[in-house]
Amino acid sequence: MLILQRKPGESLLIGDEIEVTVVSVEPGGRVRLAIRAPRSMTILRNELRKAMDANQDAAKEEMSPLALLDLLPKQKSDGENFK
C-alpha cells in the first residue's frame, strides 16, 4: 500500500486517466476528495462494495420456500408478532 500526504488542492494521478484531488480536510479528520476518471470506470466506496459482495453471496445460497417462511416472525392470532 502506498501512503501519501496531500494538502487541500493537491492531487495525485493513477495511471493516465485518473486524478484524485483533496478538496478539503475538515475538523475531526474527514477528507473530501474529487475524482476525475472516465465515465466508463466504476468508482465505489469500499464499504458499499463489501455490502454488494455479501448480498451477492447471500443471493447464491439455496433455501427452500418453507425454510424462508421459518425466518419470518410468527403471527399471534390477535395480529401481534412474536418470535
Summary of the structure (lengths in Angstrom):
residues: 83
radius of gyration: 22.8
end to end distance: 46.8
largest distance: 65.3
contacts: 127
relative contact order: 0.09
helix: 27%
strand: 27%
